[in-house]
Amino acid sequence: MTLEILYFAWLRERIGLSRETVTTDATTVAELVAELRGREERYALAFSDMSAVRVALDQDLSEFDAPLAGVREVAFFPPMTGG
């Protein structure tokens, strides 16, 4: 499947991209993250502390065990704070 992946805040800074199109065989977000980590050191660094990363699938907040079937967009970002 082909996914549009968006990176925000320090994830974007560490990876060096704000978005990219990825072809993957991953079936869950966790599998996708594992694939991304294995690509290059910059991805491994960005995803080194998963407690500091949140994910949205097609603009809906999600969990890392969520399936990717039917998903077009995956966004990774740090936790949000209110104010």
N, C-alpha and C positions, 0 to 999 in steps of 0.2 A: 504494500500500500504506500501511497505517497502522502506525506503530511507537511503542512506548513508549520514550522516551529519558530516561536517568538521568544526572545530573551530580553528581560528587563533588568534595569538597575545594575548591580555589580555582576550579575551573571552575564549581561551583555558586555561589560567591560572585560571580564576574564576571558570570554570566548572570542571577543573581537567582532561579533556580528549581532545585529538586532533581529535578524530573521534569516531563515534558510529553508529550502525545500529538501526533504529527506525521504528517500525510499527505504522502507524497513519491513522486516518480517515480524517485528515485535507485536505481541498480542495485548500487552498491558503497558501502562506508563512506566512501571518499574523495569520492564524488559527494554523499553526504549532508552531509558536513562543508562542502563548497563551498556547498550550498544554505543551510545554517545560517549560515555566514559572511555571506552576502548579505542575511540578514534584517534585522539591526540591528547597530549598533556594538558592543554588548555581546557578541554572538556572535563578531564579528570579533576582538575583543580576546581572548576566551577561547581561540580557535583560532588565534591569531597565531603560536605556536611549537609546531608539531606534534611536534617532538622531545621535548616535555615532556608529551605526551598519549598515553595508552594506551586501548584499546577492548576491550570484551567484547561478544560477540553471544550472547544467551540464556545468559549467565553463563559463557561460555567465552572465554578470552583469544584475540584475533584480530588480524589485520593490516588496514591501511587499504584494501588492494586486495581484501578479501574481499567476496563477493557478499552481498546482502541478501535474496535469494529465500528465503522460508520463515522469516525471522527475525521475532521478535515484540518483542524488547527489545534496545536498544543502550545500553551504559553507557560513559561517558567519564570518565577519572580520571587523576591524575598517576601517574608510575612508583612502584611500591611498593618499599620497602626492607625488608630483613630485619634481624633483631636478635637 
